């Protein structure tokens, strides 16, 4: 329930930022409109390529039989698996052939001209943005429209790379035109993806703009760090294996056997440890932070070297043997350090943004949470999980099917 409430709160925050962006007219920002146009064109071009240029590729039983006769000996059995493999090979070859003619079919009946003499990388500094570098139908493409793409590392290599890049631009624009003419803007895939992008991109751009406007002064970052050092600083942590014995004598004997190679720490934990969780964890105690345990045990643990076995050390729980298997050293302990300052700045900006969203919730867009509905849904979820768990326990062979069903629901 806590995890679900956390996700619900994040979803509410995203929607508040979206409503705020609309309230402030951020959806009219030229940057946003250009991003939306570029994304829309990409989706439409992809749909047109898939549904009209490539289309569905059929492979008939006759083609499979013919391929088999031509490429396999008479002694070979045409099994179902081999038939599927042959079908995949034929489909791949057909796809390759169809893609090879995409440009020709896309440009059928259309005059396309690319001004190769205006694309020489050596003349980039002399070329003005209004210079036409390609044309088709009633459309002229200028250097200013494509120079951002053509001056990247790959497309600056030589004229051949640039010519192909310009032809890709032309093909993309033609596919978008034809997609619109074919009504693909009503395609469910297009409508779903553009709706998702429209909201996500606007929220992200609005969040970025807000954060830029919240940029703190150096003095503010320093003061914030001094006030919140415990939240930012990362104290030394160690990942340890631990065996707890009832007496010092037994602990010393088990330690000797481990050091002599007679048993491992895992085996010692499973066989001798009085820790009630040892049989399950095999002595893996996880990560511990300096100052978080019994004083004597804490001192001993943080005096050990990596892969060193220490103890016996007494605590109220018994006599401990400890082995350090990994170390994470302290970080973010000095505000004069650049990495520490960056960490403090990130947390400060996060808190400012959270406060901005909280203010939206209180002042601009009141949020109502229907607790009764949430509790009902939580109960139904718990009952469903319990029922599925019981089913999996009773019928192990059903486990895979249930997991696949759950994955489909999530996706």
C-alpha positions in Angstrom: 0.0 0.0 0.0 2.8 2.4 0.8 4.4 1.8 -2.6 1.1 2.3 -4.3 0.5 5.6 -2.5 4.0 6.7 -3.4 3.3 6.0 -7.1 0.0 7.8 -6.8 1.7 10.8 -5.3 4.2 10.9 -8.2 1.4 10.6 -10.7 -0.5 13.5 -9.1 2.7 15.6 -9.1 3.2 15.0 -12.8 -0.4 16.0 -13.6 -0.1 19.1 -11.5 3.0 20.2 -13.4 1.1 19.5 -16.7 -1.9 21.6 -15.6 0.5 24.4 -14.5 2.3 24.3 -17.8 -1.0 24.7 -19.7 -2.0 27.5 -17.3 1.2 29.4 -18.1 0.8 28.8 -21.9 4.0 26.7 -22.1 2.3 24.6 -24.8 2.7 27.6 -27.1 6.5 27.7 -26.6 8.2 27.4 -30.0 10.7 24.9 -28.6 7.8 22.6 -27.5 6.0 23.0 -30.8 9.1 22.1 -32.7 9.7 19.0 -30.6 6.1 18.0 -31.0 6.3 18.4 -34.8 9.5 16.4 -35.0 8.1 13.6 -32.9 4.9 13.5 -34.9 6.7 13.4 -38.2 8.9 10.5 -36.9 5.9 8.5 -35.9 4.0 9.1 -39.1 7.1 8.3 -41.2 7.6 5.1 -39.3 4.0 4.0 -39.7 3.9 4.8 -43.4 7.2 2.8 -44.0 5.9 -0.1 -42.0 2.3 -0.3 -43.4 2.7 1.0 -47.0 6.3 0.7 -48.1 7.1 -2.6 -46.4 3.6 -3.9 -45.6 2.8 -7.4 -44.7 5.2 -10.0 -46.2 3.5 -13.3 -47.0 5.4 -16.6 -47.4 3.4 -19.4 -49.0 3.8 -23.1 -48.3 4.9 -23.5 -52.0 7.8 -21.1 -51.5 8.9 -23.0 -48.4 8.8 -26.4 -50.2 10.7 -24.9 -53.1 13.4 -23.5 -50.9 13.7 -26.8 -49.1 14.1 -28.8 -52.3 16.7 -26.4 -53.7 18.8 -26.2 -50.5 18.6 -29.5 -48.6 19.3 -33.1 -49.5 16.6 -35.7 -50.0 17.5 -37.4 -46.8 16.7 -34.3 -44.7 13.3 -34.3 -42.9 11.2 -31.2 -43.2 10.2 -30.8 -39.6 7.9 -28.1 -38.2 10.9 -26.3 -36.7 12.9 -26.4 -40.0 9.8 -25.1 -41.8 9.6 -22.1 -39.5 13.3 -21.4 -40.0 12.9 -21.5 -43.7 9.9 -19.2 -43.5 11.9 -16.7 -41.5 14.8 -16.8 -44.0 12.5 -16.2 -47.0 10.7 -13.4 -45.2 14.0 -11.7 -44.3 15.1 -11.9 -47.9 11.8 -10.5 -49.2 12.1 -7.7 -46.6 15.6 -6.8 -47.8 14.4 -6.7 -51.4 11.4 -4.6 -50.6 13.5 -2.1 -48.6 15.9 -1.8 -51.5 13.1 -0.3 -53.7 11.6 1.9 -51.0 13.1 5.1 -52.3 12.2 4.3 -55.9 8.6 3.6 -55.0 8.3 6.5 -52.6 9.5 9.0 -55.3 7.6 7.5 -58.2 6.4 10.3 -60.5 8.3 13.0 -58.6 11.3 15.1 -59.7 13.9 15.2 -57.0 17.1 17.4 -57.3 20.0 17.5 -54.8 22.6 20.2 -55.4 25.8 18.3 -54.7 27.9 21.3 -55.5 26.3 23.1 -52.6 27.1 20.4 -50.0 30.9 20.3 -50.1 32.1 20.3 -46.5 35.0 22.6 -47.5 32.6 25.4 -48.3 30.5 25.3 -45.1 31.8 28.6 -43.8 30.9 30.4 -47.1 27.4 29.0 -47.5 24.5 31.2 -46.3 21.4 29.7 -44.7 19.0 30.6 -47.5 21.0 28.6 -50.1 18.8 25.9 -51.6 20.5 22.5 -51.4 17.7 20.2 -52.6 14.2 20.4 -54.1 11.3 18.2 -54.9 7.8 19.1 -56.2 6.9 22.5 -54.7 9.4 22.1 -51.8 12.8 23.7 -51.6 15.2 22.7 -48.8 17.7 25.3 -47.6 21.1 24.9 -46.0 19.8 26.5 -42.8 17.2 23.7 -42.5 19.7 20.9 -42.7 23.1 22.2 -41.6 22.5 21.1 -38.0 22.2 17.5 -39.2 24.9 17.7 -41.9 27.6 19.3 -39.8 27.6 16.4 -37.2 30.8 14.2 -37.2 29.4 11.4 -39.4 27.9 13.7 -42.0 30.9 16.0 -42.2 33.2 13.1 -43.3 32.7 13.6 -47.1 30.2 14.6 -49.8 28.9 11.0 -50.2 27.7 11.0 -46.5 26.1 14.3 -46.9 24.2 13.4 -50.1 22.8 10.3 -48.4 21.7 12.4 -45.4 19.9 14.9 -47.6 18.2 12.1 -49.4 17.1 10.7 -46.0 15.6 14.1 -45.1 13.7 14.1 -48.4 12.4 10.5 -47.9 11.3 11.4 -44.4 9.3 14.4 -45.5 7.7 12.4 -48.4 6.6 9.6 -46.0 5.1 12.2 -43.6 3.1 13.8 -46.5 1.9 10.4 -47.7 1.1 9.3 -44.2 -1.2 12.3 -43.7 -2.8 11.8 -47.1 -3.4 8.1 -46.1 -5.1 9.3 -42.9 -2.5 7.8 -40.5 -3.0 10.7 -38.1 -6.1 8.8 -37.1 -4.2 5.6 -36.5 -4.6 4.4 -32.9 -0.8 3.9 -32.5 -0.1 7.4 -33.6 -2.8 9.0 -31.5 -1.7 7.1 -28.4 2.0 7.9 -28.8 1.5 11.5 -29.7 -0.8 12.0 -26.7 1.8 10.5 -24.4 4.6 12.6 -25.9 2.5 15.8 -25.8 2.1 15.5 -22.0 5.5 14.0 -21.1 7.5 16.5 -23.2 5.6 19.5 -21.8 6.0 18.4 -18.2 9.8 17.8 -18.7 10.3 21.1 -20.4 8.3 23.0 -17.7 10.3 21.2 -15.0 13.6 22.1 -16.7 12.5 25.8 -16.9 11.4 25.8 -13.3 14.7 24.4 -12.1 16.7 26.9 -14.2 14.6 29.7 -12.5 15.4 28.2 -9.0 19.2 28.1 -9.5 20.6 28.9 -6.0 23.5 31.2 -5.2 26.7 29.6 -3.8 25.9 31.0 -0.4 22.5 29.4 -0.4 24.0 26.0 -1.3 26.6 26.3 1.5 23.9 27.3 4.1 21.7 24.4 2.9 24.6 21.9 3.3 25.4 23.1 6.8 21.8 22.6 7.8 21.3 19.3 6.1 24.8 17.7 6.2 23.4 14.4 7.8 21.1 13.9 4.7 23.9 14.6 2.2 27.1 13.2 3.6 27.7 9.5 3.0 29.4 7.8 5.9 31.6 4.7 5.4 29.7 1.5 4.9 30.8 -2.0 4.9 29.2 -5.2 3.6 29.9 -8.0 6.1 29.4 -11.7 6.7 28.8 -12.6 10.4 28.7 -15.7 12.5 27.3 -15.4 16.0 28.4 -18.0 18.5 27.2 -18.7 22.1 30.7 -18.6 23.7 34.1 -17.1 23.1 35.7 -20.5 23.1 33.4 -21.8 20.4 33.9 -18.6 18.4 37.7 -19.0 18.5 37.5 -22.6 17.4 35.2 -21.8 14.5 37.5 -18.9 13.5 40.5 -21.3 13.5 38.6 -23.7 11.2 37.7 -20.9 8.8 41.3 -19.6 8.7 42.6 -23.2 8.1 40.3 -23.6 5.2 38.2 -26.4 6.8 35.0 -24.6 6.4 33.8 -21.3 4.8 32.1 -18.4 6.6 28.8 -19.4 4.9 29.1 -23.0 6.1 30.0 -21.8 9.6 26.9 -19.5 9.7 24.6 -22.3 8.5 26.0 -24.9 11.0 26.9 -23.0 14.1 25.4 -19.5 14.1 22.8 -18.7 16.8 21.4 -15.9 14.7 17.8 -17.0 13.9 18.2 -15.8 10.3 21.5 -17.5 9.6 20.0 -20.6 8.0 18.3 -18.3 5.4 21.0 -15.6 5.0 24.1 -17.9 5.5 25.7 -15.1 7.5 25.2 -12.3 4.9 24.5 -9.3 7.1 24.4 -6.8 4.3 25.7 -3.2 4.5 26.3 -1.6 7.8 27.1 2.1 8.5 29.8 3.2 10.9 28.2 4.1 14.3 25.1 2.1 13.7 25.8 -1.0 15.8 27.0 -2.2 19.2 30.1 0.0 20.0 32.6 -2.9 20.4 31.3 -4.7 17.4 31.2 -1.5 15.4 34.9 -0.6 16.3 36.0 -4.1 15.3 34.2 -4.1 12.0 35.5 -0.8 10.9 39.1 -1.7 11.9 39.2 -4.7 9.6 40.8 -4.8 6.2 38.9 -6.0 3.1 38.4 -9.8 3.2 39.8 -10.0 6.7 38.1 -12.1 9.3 37.8 -10.5 12.7 36.7 -11.4 16.2 35.6 -12.9 18.5 33.9 -9.8 19.7 31.3 -9.8 22.4 27.9 -8.1 22.3 24.6 -8.6 24.0 23.7 -11.0 21.2 26.7 -13.3 21.6 30.2 -13.7 20.3 30.7 -12.4 16.8 33.1 -13.4 13.9 33.0 -10.7 11.2 34.4 -10.7 7.6 34.4 -7.5 5.4 33.6 -8.4 1.8 33.1 -4.9 0.3 33.7 -1.2 1.4 32.0 2.1 0.3 34.1 4.9 1.5 32.8 8.3 2.9 31.7 10.9 0.4 30.2 14.4 0.4 31.8 15.4 3.8 33.3 18.8 2.7 31.3 21.5 1.1 34.4 23.0 -0.5 34.6 19.8 -2.6 33.0 20.2 -6.0 31.2 16.8 -5.9 29.8 17.6 -2.4 28.6 21.0 -3.6 26.8 19.3 -6.6 25.1 16.8 -4.3 23.9 19.6 -2.0 22.7 21.7 -5.0 20.7 18.7 -6.4 19.0 18.1 -3.1 18.2 21.8 -2.7 16.7 22.1 -6.1 14.7 18.9 -5.5 13.2 20.4 -2.4 12.4 23.7 -4.1 10.6 21.9 -6.9 8.7 19.7 -4.4 7.6 22.9 -2.6 6.5 24.4 -5.9 4.3 21.4 -6.6 3.0 21.4 -3.0 2.0 25.0 -3.5 0.2 24.1 -6.7 -1.8 21.5 -4.8 -2.8 23.9 -2.1 -3.4 27.1 -4.2 -4.1 26.3 -7.8 -5.3 22.8 -8.3 -6.8 21.2 -5.2 -6.4 17.4 -5.1 -9.0 15.1 -3.7 -8.0 11.6 -2.8 -10.8 9.1 -2.5 -9.6 7.1 0.5 -12.5 4.6 0.5 -11.9 3.7 -3.2 -8.2 3.3 -2.5 -8.8 1.0 0.5 -11.2 -1.1 -1.5 -8.7 -1.4 -4.4 -5.9 -2.2 -1.9 -8.1 -5.0 -0.4 -8.9 -6.4 -3.9 -5.2 -6.3 -4.8 -4.3 -8.2 -1.7 -7.0 -10.8 -2.2 -5.9 -11.2 -5.8 -2.2 -11.7 -4.8 -3.2 -14.2 -2.1 -5.3 -16.2 -4.6 -2.6 -16.2 -7.2 0.0 -17.2 -4.6 -2.2 -20.1 -3.5 -2.7 -21.2 -7.1 1.1 -21.1 -7.8 1.8 -23.1 -4.6 -0.8 -25.8 -5.5 0.2 -25.9 -9.2 3.8 -25.1 -9.8 3.4 -25.6 -13.5 1.0 -22.7 -13.6 3.6 -20.3 -12.1 5.0 -19.3 -15.5 1.6 -18.6 -17.0 0.6 -16.4 -14.0 3.8 -14.5 -14.2 3.3 -13.9 -18.0 -0.3 -12.7 -17.3 1.0 -10.3 -14.7 3.7 -9.0 -17.0 1.1 -8.3 -19.8 -1.1 -6.4 -17.3 1.9 -4.2 -16.3 2.9 -3.6 -19.9 
